[in-house]
Amino acid sequence: MSDLVQSSLAVWGSDTMEGQKTGARCDADRDFKKTLWVRAKEVASIAFVHLHLYWMNGLDFVLFYCIVPMTRFWWAVGIALVWLYFDRSTPSKGGRRMWVLRLLLPVFRRVQSYYPVKVVGRDWRLPLENHILDIHPHGVTMGAAAAALYGGGMHAAFPGFDFKVVVWDPICFTLPVAREIAMGIGFVSKRECSIRHVLQTPERGKTVVLFSGDYREVINLRTDVFYIGLQRRGFCRVALLEGAPLIPAIMFGENLAYRQPIIRLTDWIYRKTGWRFSLTLGRGFFQKRWGILPLRVPHTLVVGSPVEVQKTVEPTRTQVEALHGRYVKAVRALYKEYSPKYSTVHLPLFIAT
């Protein structure tokens, strides 16, 4: 009898263990499928942001000015042109917030988890006033910066601030559909009058987001040196005119989001001709070897302490240069402090002034 009980218990125990293993396999398969679905949504989100930033304007141009005029809806082009004319000053007056940002919030959050992107503040309690935030380096797509600004990272770190990203007018504000999406997200014109309009807003917390390094930082994204382009002085002049503090910010990981397979060739062409260009490769939609999408590299946006600025009605060249020197010093100190913590590979810093 005891042998029968023991054998029954042994069979029951083996069945239980087998059932636990089967259940574990089912859970693992379910988690794997869930992970695949989450990663697929992240890839789709980064593809949408990338295609909007780079190809939406071209598609918009072809649609409205090449295809629609050949159809019976040709009159829509005339309406769009009239609207562009009468609404031409809106991007220079702070733009207009619409439902677009609320609609795209899940997209930016998935982009934030795609890399992933983390926000670190050197001074978490910034005074609630109007600032100029300058992010380095520019990056190929600015997708990581957009995710940090609109995916919730910056708003969670600095509640109460409203971030207005400065972009080039011909890219974002000359085509009907693209301009409405851009303004709905929070983009404003790059003109000086536009930046000053945002900084003069009585409502506190308005922050103008610049990428002053521009294309120079894009073509100099390297894996052997961390390049920051600070040749421009215009943002320092505007800061003096409005008395707006300058906040330096560095996006660690941006220089690793794309590969540059022929960088030696492009450097040689630059030395011989003075013409520099960049050929970047990332990953594809379904494979990781090559493509137009950025690589999954952790990004950390480090926001520094404000460089205080005294309002000056007519800033001189000497005052602009002095403020620029203080800002360069702040950027250098920020990189020196946080590079060992957040750089995958600690690279020497090169600031072009």
LINWOCOR-V138417 format. One record per residue. N is the residue number from 1. RES is the residue in one small letter. D_FIRST is the distance of its C-alpha to the first C-alpha in whole Angstrom. Layout:
n=N res=RES d_first=D_FIRST
n=N res=RES d_first=D_FIRST
//
This chain:
n=1 res=m d_first=0
n=2 res=s d_first=4
n=3 res=d d_first=5
n=4 res=l d_first=5
n=5 res=v d_first=6
n=6 res=q d_first=9
n=7 res=s d_first=10
n=8 res=s d_first=11
n=9 res=l d_first=12
n=10 res=a d_first=14
n=11 res=v d_first=15
n=12 res=w d_first=16
n=13 res=g d_first=18
n=14 res=s d_first=20
n=15 res=d d_first=21
n=16 res=t d_first=22
n=17 res=m d_first=24
n=18 res=e d_first=26
n=19 res=g d_first=27
n=20 res=q d_first=28
n=21 res=k d_first=30
n=22 res=t d_first=31
n=23 res=g d_first=33
n=24 res=a d_first=34
n=25 res=r d_first=36
n=26 res=c d_first=37
n=27 res=d d_first=39
n=28 res=a d_first=40
n=29 res=d d_first=42
n=30 res=r d_first=43
n=31 res=d d_first=44
n=32 res=f d_first=46
n=33 res=k d_first=48
n=34 res=k d_first=49
n=35 res=t d_first=50
n=36 res=l d_first=52
n=37 res=w d_first=53
n=38 res=v d_first=55
n=39 res=r d_first=56
n=40 res=a d_first=58
n=41 res=k d_first=59
n=42 res=e d_first=61
n=43 res=v d_first=62
n=44 res=a d_first=64
n=45 res=s d_first=65
n=46 res=i d_first=67
n=47 res=a d_first=68
n=48 res=f d_first=70
n=49 res=v d_first=71
n=50 res=h d_first=73
n=51 res=l d_first=74
n=52 res=h d_first=76
n=53 res=l d_first=77
n=54 res=y d_first=79
n=55 res=w d_first=79
n=56 res=m d_first=79
n=57 res=n d_first=83
n=58 res=g d_first=83
n=59 res=l d_first=82
n=60 res=d d_first=83
n=61 res=f d_first=87
n=62 res=v d_first=86
n=63 res=l d_first=85
n=64 res=f d_first=88
n=65 res=y d_first=91
n=66 res=c d_first=90
n=67 res=i d_first=88
n=68 res=v d_first=88
n=69 res=p d_first=92
n=70 res=m d_first=92
n=71 res=t d_first=90
n=72 res=r d_first=91
n=73 res=f d_first=90
n=74 res=w d_first=93
n=75 res=w d_first=94
n=76 res=a d_first=91
n=77 res=v d_first=92
n=78 res=g d_first=95
n=79 res=i d_first=93
n=80 res=a d_first=91
n=81 res=l d_first=94
n=82 res=v d_first=96
n=83 res=w d_first=93
n=84 res=l d_first=93
n=85 res=y d_first=96
n=86 res=f d_first=96
n=87 res=d d_first=93
n=88 res=r d_first=94
n=89 res=s d_first=94
n=90 res=t d_first=91
n=91 res=p d_first=89
n=92 res=s d_first=92
n=93 res=k d_first=91
n=94 res=g d_first=87
n=95 res=g d_first=86
n=96 res=r d_first=84
n=97 res=r d_first=80
n=98 res=m d_first=79
n=99 res=w d_first=75
n=100 res=v d_first=75
n=101 res=l d_first=73
n=102 res=r d_first=71
n=103 res=l d_first=70
n=104 res=l d_first=69
n=105 res=l d_first=68
n=106 res=p d_first=64
n=107 res=v d_first=66
n=108 res=f d_first=67
n=109 res=r d_first=64
n=110 res=r d_first=62
n=111 res=v d_first=65
n=112 res=q d_first=64
n=113 res=s d_first=61
n=114 res=y d_first=62
n=115 res=y d_first=63
n=116 res=p d_first=62
n=117 res=v d_first=65
n=118 res=k d_first=65
n=119 res=v d_first=68
n=120 res=v d_first=69
n=121 res=g d_first=72
n=122 res=r d_first=74
n=123 res=d d_first=75
n=124 res=w d_first=73
n=125 res=r d_first=76
n=126 res=l d_first=78
n=127 res=p d_first=81
n=128 res=l d_first=81
n=129 res=e d_first=84
n=130 res=n d_first=85
n=131 res=h d_first=85
n=132 res=i d_first=85
n=133 res=l d_first=82
n=134 res=d d_first=82
n=135 res=i d_first=79
n=136 res=h d_first=79
n=137 res=p d_first=79
n=138 res=h d_first=79
n=139 res=g d_first=77
n=140 res=v d_first=77
n=141 res=t d_first=75
n=142 res=m d_first=75
n=143 res=g d_first=72
n=144 res=a d_first=70
n=145 res=a d_first=73
n=146 res=a d_first=73
n=147 res=a d_first=69
n=148 res=a d_first=70
n=149 res=l d_first=73
n=150 res=y d_first=71
n=151 res=g d_first=67
n=152 res=g d_first=67
n=153 res=g d_first=67
n=154 res=m d_first=71
n=155 res=h d_first=71
n=156 res=a d_first=68
n=157 res=a d_first=69
n=158 res=f d_first=73
n=159 res=p d_first=73
n=160 res=g d_first=76
n=161 res=f d_first=77
n=162 res=d d_first=79
n=163 res=f d_first=79
n=164 res=k d_first=81
n=165 res=v d_first=81
n=166 res=v d_first=85
n=167 res=v d_first=85
n=168 res=w d_first=88
n=169 res=d d_first=89
n=170 res=p d_first=90
n=171 res=i d_first=86
n=172 res=c d_first=85
n=173 res=f d_first=88
n=174 res=t d_first=90
n=175 res=l d_first=87
n=176 res=p d_first=86
n=177 res=v d_first=83
n=178 res=a d_first=82
n=179 res=r d_first=84
n=180 res=e d_first=83
n=181 res=i d_first=79
n=182 res=a d_first=80
n=183 res=m d_first=82
n=184 res=g d_first=79
n=185 res=i d_first=77
n=186 res=g d_first=80
n=187 res=f d_first=82
n=188 res=v d_first=86
n=189 res=s d_first=89
n=190 res=k d_first=89
n=191 res=r d_first=93
n=192 res=e d_first=94
n=193 res=c d_first=95
n=194 res=s d_first=92
n=195 res=i d_first=90
n=196 res=r d_first=93
n=197 res=h d_first=92
n=198 res=v d_first=88
n=199 res=l d_first=89
n=200 res=q d_first=92
n=201 res=t d_first=90
n=202 res=p d_first=90
n=203 res=e d_first=86
n=204 res=r d_first=85
n=205 res=g d_first=82
n=206 res=k d_first=83
n=207 res=t d_first=82
n=208 res=v d_first=84
n=209 res=v d_first=82
n=210 res=l d_first=83
n=211 res=f d_first=83
n=212 res=s d_first=86
n=213 res=g d_first=85
n=214 res=d d_first=85
n=215 res=y d_first=85
n=216 res=r d_first=86
n=217 res=e d_first=82
n=218 res=v d_first=81
n=219 res=i d_first=83
n=220 res=n d_first=82
n=221 res=l d_first=78
n=222 res=r d_first=77
n=223 res=t d_first=74
n=224 res=d d_first=77
n=225 res=v d_first=79
n=226 res=f d_first=78
n=227 res=y d_first=81
n=228 res=i d_first=83
n=229 res=g d_first=86
n=230 res=l d_first=88
n=231 res=q d_first=92
n=232 res=r d_first=92
n=233 res=r d_first=94
n=234 res=g d_first=94
n=235 res=f d_first=91
n=236 res=c d_first=93
n=237 res=r d_first=96
n=238 res=v d_first=94
n=239 res=a d_first=92
n=240 res=l d_first=95
n=241 res=l d_first=97
n=242 res=e d_first=94
n=243 res=g d_first=93
n=244 res=a d_first=90
n=245 res=p d_first=87
n=246 res=l d_first=86
n=247 res=i d_first=82
n=248 res=p d_first=81
n=249 res=a d_first=78
n=250 res=i d_first=76
n=251 res=m d_first=73
n=252 res=f d_first=71
n=253 res=g d_first=69
n=254 res=e d_first=72
n=255 res=n d_first=74
n=256 res=l d_first=70
n=257 res=a d_first=70
n=258 res=y d_first=72
n=259 res=r d_first=72
n=260 res=q d_first=76
n=261 res=p d_first=76
n=262 res=i d_first=80
n=263 res=i d_first=81
n=264 res=r d_first=83
n=265 res=l d_first=85
n=266 res=t d_first=85
n=267 res=d d_first=86
n=268 res=w d_first=89
n=269 res=i d_first=90
n=270 res=y d_first=91
n=271 res=r d_first=93
n=272 res=k d_first=95
n=273 res=t d_first=95
n=274 res=g d_first=94
n=275 res=w d_first=92
n=276 res=r d_first=89
n=277 res=f d_first=86
n=278 res=s d_first=82
n=279 res=l d_first=79
n=280 res=t d_first=76
n=281 res=l d_first=73
n=282 res=g d_first=69
n=283 res=r d_first=66
n=284 res=g d_first=66
n=285 res=f d_first=64
n=286 res=f d_first=61
n=287 res=q d_first=62
n=288 res=k d_first=63
n=289 res=r d_first=65
n=290 res=w d_first=68
n=291 res=g d_first=70
n=292 res=i d_first=72
n=293 res=l d_first=69
n=294 res=p d_first=68
n=295 res=l d_first=66
n=296 res=r d_first=63
n=297 res=v d_first=64
n=298 res=p d_first=64
n=299 res=h d_first=67
n=300 res=t d_first=68
n=301 res=l d_first=71
n=302 res=v d_first=73
n=303 res=v d_first=75
n=304 res=g d_first=78
n=305 res=s d_first=80
n=306 res=p d_first=83
n=307 res=v d_first=86
n=308 res=e d_first=89
n=309 res=v d_first=92
n=310 res=q d_first=95
n=311 res=k d_first=97
n=312 res=t d_first=100
n=313 res=v d_first=102
n=314 res=e d_first=104
n=315 res=p d_first=102
n=316 res=t d_first=103
n=317 res=r d_first=102
n=318 res=t d_first=102
n=319 res=q d_first=100
n=320 res=v d_first=97
n=321 res=e d_first=97
n=322 res=a d_first=96
n=323 res=l d_first=93
n=324 res=h d_first=92
n=325 res=g d_first=92
n=326 res=r d_first=90
n=327 res=y d_first=88
n=328 res=v d_first=87
n=329 res=k d_first=87
n=330 res=a d_first=84
n=331 res=v d_first=82
n=332 res=r d_first=82
n=333 res=a d_first=81
n=334 res=l d_first=78
n=335 res=y d_first=77
n=336 res=k d_first=77
n=337 res=e d_first=75
n=338 res=y d_first=72
n=339 res=s d_first=72
n=340 res=p d_first=70
n=341 res=k d_first=67
n=342 res=y d_first=67
n=343 res=s d_first=69
n=344 res=t d_first=66
n=345 res=v d_first=69
n=346 res=h d_first=72
n=347 res=l d_first=75
n=348 res=p d_first=79
n=349 res=l d_first=80
n=350 res=f d_first=84
n=351 res=i d_first=86
n=352 res=a d_first=89
n=353 res=t d_first=91
//
